[in-house]
Amino acid sequence: MVIAGRERGKTGKVVRVFPADKRLTIERLNIVKRHTKARGAQSQFGIIEKEAPIHESNVMILCDKCSAPVRVGRQRLEDGRSVRVCRRCKEQLDR
């Protein structure tokens, strides 16, 4: 769920993550118009709408049980794995 900016309150699926820039792309959110020149027969040209990356600080994970944006904590399981958990209801977010 996006918590800041013009797309505030909207939800979507994360399509791509850019860890070096601390940004991520969410499907059908933060659509920008890109004016492109024709570059041969294969490339698309004209005004193209595409998804732009959003900074990770403006996004929160939705908990399935709470159905609300939540902060994420870490928890160790008996087998030694570390999983993400909802800070509000302590439900596992990783499946």
N, C-alpha and C positions, 0 to 999 in steps of 0.2 A: 504494500500500500504506500502511495506517495503521501508524505506528510507536509510538504512545503512546495511552493511554486504554483504555477498556473494550473497544474494537473493535480492539485491537492485533493485528497479524498478518493481518488480513483485507484483501482487495483488492476493488476495484470501479471502475466507470467514473465519472468526474467529470461531474456533471449540470449544475451551475451554479457560477459563480465570483463572489465579491463582493470585488473588488480594494480597495475603500475600507476594508473591515473586515478584510482579509487572511484571509478564510475561504472555504471551498468546501463544496459538498454532493456527497456520493458516493452513488450509487444503492444502495438497500437496506442502508445502513450508518448508524449513529447514529440509530436509530429512537426517537422520543419520542412520548408520548401527550399529545394536546391535547384538553382538554375544551371543547367549543364549544356555544353556545346556538343555538337555532333562530332564523334570521333570514329568514323568508319561505319560500316553497315551493322556491326554487332552491338554497338553501345547505344544506350537509350539517351535521348536528348530532349530538351525542353524543360518545363518546370516539373520536377520530380518531388514527390512527398516521401520523406523517409523518417525513421525513428532516430532521434538524437539521444546520446547518453545523458544520464542524470547522475549527480553526485550521490555517493552511498549514504551520506548523512541525511539526505532528504527522503529516504526510503526505510520502511520498517517491515518486518516479517509478520504475516497474519497467522495467528494460531487457529487451528481447526476447531479446537474445543471452545476457546473463548470467543472466537470469530471477531477478534479485535487486534489492532496492531500492538505488538508486544516487544519488550526487550528480550534478548537472548542470553541464556546462561549456559554453562558447561556442566556435565555430570559424567562421572565414570561408572560404567556398568561392571557387573561381576566378572565378565570375561576380559576386562581391561580396556575395552573400547571407550572412547569419549564421544558423547552425543550432545547435540544442542537441545536445550529445554526451555520452555516458556517460563519467564520469571513470574508471571501472574498465577498460573495454575499448575506449574511443575510438570506439564505434559511434554513428552518427547516430540521434537519437531522433525528429527531425522527418522526416516523409515528404513 
